[in-house]
Amino acid sequence: MQTLYHSGRILTMVDRDDAPEAVLIEDGLITGVGTLADLRERADASAGADRVDEVDLTGRTLMPSFIDSHGHLLAHGRLAALVDLEGARSIDEVVAAFRERLAARDAGDDSPLIGAKYDPTQLAEGRHPTRDDLDRVSTEIPVLAMHRSMHVGAANSVLVEAAGITAETPDPEGGRFGRRDDGSPDGFAEEHAALGALFAALDPEGGASSILGGGDASAALRLAADDYLRHGITTAQEGAASPDAVTDLAEAARAGELPLDLVVYPVAAWGAPAREQFAERAPPPPTP
């Protein structure tokens, strides 16, 4: 099966001055780049009884897909289930997004309310939310807002108190708790050393899995892959992969459920066992 793309801007990424008129694809591989007349002639000559589909780009741009150089595919999919704070442009809009999700819940649902991807540089106040801001969402259930980096976040008073964070709680090594003028916690937590206290309060056994590790891996993979492909990314990364994540992704690959190329980096402590368990997926060891 051959497909001929033409009548648009074609970027080869080989030379900035490249301006081919057309690209010929056969069975998923590029077999020709050049003038439309030449590629039509080549396609007609080799097609035989097979049909040659022509795609008129109508001025659109055709270019190679993107490679995600640092990401967490499963986490991206799981974040889709959380309150989306990416579009918030003020603290009030952060609060409103949480309230909207809370209002849509079934009666009696008192599970933690978690949102992600706010960015203080995009908020009118130019700061992170505090416990006082998030208390406007609820003073009865835990509320956690995660920064878009997933390395900092803010909790409401219910969650701060459940985590046992007080004015006397020291900052952990590699992390920091935000403070009010009197030294009491303002709900902000910086880096996972500090966020760990909030995660543990949400899930004493799973910790950070409350945010990123739980849920249906298959559903998360589908959501993430669809979003990546929608944005033109065809090679993704799964960084700091846990043993469960490595297993889930390897099984998805074996079942043909990975619609893109995926590079998995197991957490160092589990790297060797993962290589042994999934030897057919592991790259060859480096040569000395």
N, C-alpha and C positions, 0 to 999 in steps of 0.2 A: 504494500500500500504506500503510495507516494502523495505528499502534500506540498504544494508550491505556495509560498507566501510572497506577496508583492504589494506595491502601491502604498508603501508607508516608509517611515524612517527606520532603517535597520542598523543597529549598533553591534559591531562584531566584538568590541572591547580589545581588538588586536592593535589597531592604529586609530588615533582620534580622527584621522581624515578619511577613514573607510566609509564608503557610501554605496554599498551594493544595492542593486534594484530588487533582488529576490533571494530567497533561501529555499532550497529543496530538501525535504525530509523524507526518508524512507525507513519504515519500520522503527521509528523513534530515533534515528540517527541522522545527523546533518550530512548530506552527500554532495551538496553543491552550494556555493555562494557566488553570485555574479550578476550578469545582466539577465533581465527577464526573458529576452529572446533565446539566449543560450541555454538557460535552464529549462525553458519550455521544450526546446528541441531535444535536450538530453532526457527529459522525463518522457516525452512521447516515444523516443527510440527504445527506452528500456522498459516501458510499461507493459507492452504486449497487450494481453487481454485485461490487465488490471487497470482500474480507473485512476486517474490523477486528479486529486481534488485541488482546486485553486482557492486560496483564501485572500480576498482583497482586504488589506489592512485599512483602507479608506483613511490614510493619513496617520494612523496610529503608529506607535513605536514598538518594534520587536527587538528584544535584547536578551542576553543570557540571564538566567535566574540568579537570585542572590544566595549567598552562603552565610548562615548565622554562625558567627565566630565565637560567641559566648552566650549560652542560653541554657534553659532548663525546660525542655519540651513538656514534660508531665506537669510541672508546676504551672506553666502557662495555661494548660487546659483546666487544671483544678481551680485556678484563680477565676475562671469564668463563672464558677458557682458562687463566688463571693460578691458582696456589694461593690459595684464598679464606681470608684471614686476618681477615675482618670479625668473625667470632664469637669470636675468641680473647680470653680474659680473663686471661691470664698469659703470660709469656715461655715457660713450659713448653708452653702450648697452641699458641703460634706454632711452636715447634720440632716439636711433635707433628704439626701440619698439614703441615709440609714433609716430615717423615719418612714420613707416610702416602702422600703423592704419590710420594716417591722409591721406596717399597716396591712401588708399583703399576706402575712403569716396566718396559719390556722390558729384558732383560739386555743390557748393553753400551751403554745409552743414557747418555752422559756430557754431554748438553747442559746449559746453565745451568738452574738451578731458580729460578723467579721467583714471588714471592707478592705480593699487594697487599691494601690496605684495612685494615691493622692500625691501631689507635688507642691511643696510649699512655695516654690518659685513661681507657680502658676496661681497661687491664692492671693486675693487682694490684700490680705493681712501680712503676707510674706513670712509666715511662720507655720510651725506644726500645730495641729490641734492639741488641746490639753484635756485633762480629766474633766474640767469644768465645762468645756465645750461639749464633750461626749456625754456628760450627765444630762444634757438637754435631749439626748436620744432616749436614754433610759437610766433610771436609778434602781432598777430591779434585776436586770440581766447584764452579763458582761458584754461590753462593747470594745472592739479593738479595730483601730484604723492603721493599716500598714502602708508605709511609704512605698513608692513605686520600685525602689531598689530592693525591698523586702529585708533591709538591714536595719531599719529603724521603724518605730511605730508609736502609737499613743493609745492609752487605755482609759476607760471611764473609772469612776471611783469604786464601783462594784468589783471590777477586775483588779485594780490596784490593791484593794484591801484583801481580796481572795489570794493574791500573790504574796501577801505579807510584807509589802514594801512600805517602809516608814521613814521618818526623818533620820532614824538611827541606822538604817540599812546602808552599808558601804557600797560604793560603786564596785562592781566586779572587775577583775583584771580583763582588759580588752573591751570594756563596755561602760556605759554611763546612764544614770537615771537623771531625768530633768528634775529641777528643784524650784519650789517657790522661794520667796525671799526669806521665809522662816525655816527653810531647809526641808520642809515636807515635800513628798513627791508630787509633781504636777501631772504625772501620767505618761510622760515621754520616756522612751527606752531606746538606747542607741547600741547597735550591734547585738549579735545573738547571745553574747555573754549576759547582757541585761534583759533582752527579750525572753531569754529562757525562763525567767521567773514568771512571766505572763503566760508563756506557752504551757508551763507545768501546771499553772492554775486552771487553764482551760482543759487540759488532759494530763492528769498526773502520770499516766503510763506512757502515753505516746509523745508528750511534749510537742515539739515542732510539727509533728504529723497532724496536729489539729489544724494547722494552716495549709501544709503542702503535701502531707504524706497519705492522708486518708482518701476514702472514696473509691470509686470504680476507675481503675487504671485504663480500661478500654474506652470508657466514655471520655476521660480526660485526654487520651491520645487522639480520639476522633476530633474533639473540639479544637485541640491545639493544631493538629495537622491541617484541618480545614482553614484555620486562620492563617497559618504560615503560608499555605499555598495561595490563599486569596491575596496575600501581599507579595507574591512572587518569590518566596523563599522555598527552595527545594532541597537544601541540605541544612539540617538542624543539629543541635547539640543537646545532650543530656549530661550536664556537669554535676559532679559530686553525687553520682548515682548510688543509692543504697542497694543492698543485695536484692530486696524485693523489686526495686525499680529495674535493675538489670534483668532479673528473671522475667518480669512482665514484658519488657521491651523485646527480649530475645524470643519469647513465645509469640509476640505479635509479628515479629519478622518471619518466624517459621511458618506462621499461618497466612502470610501474605497480606497482613493488615497494616503495613507501614507504607503509606502512599508517597513517602519522600525518603531521601537518604538521611540516616541518623548516625551520629558519632556519639558513643557512650563512654563517659569517663567515670569509672567506679571510684568511690572514695578510696584513697590509697590503702587503707587497712584491709579493704576487701578486693583489691585489684587482682592479686595473684589467684585467689580462688575463683574469681569471675572468669579470668582467662582460661583456667583449666576446665571450668564447667561448660563454657561456651566457646570451646576451641575453634569451632568452625566459623565463628564470627570475629575472632580475635585477629588483629594484624600480626604479621610475623615479627619476632623480636628484632631489635636493631642490630645491625652487624657491627662488630668492634672496629 
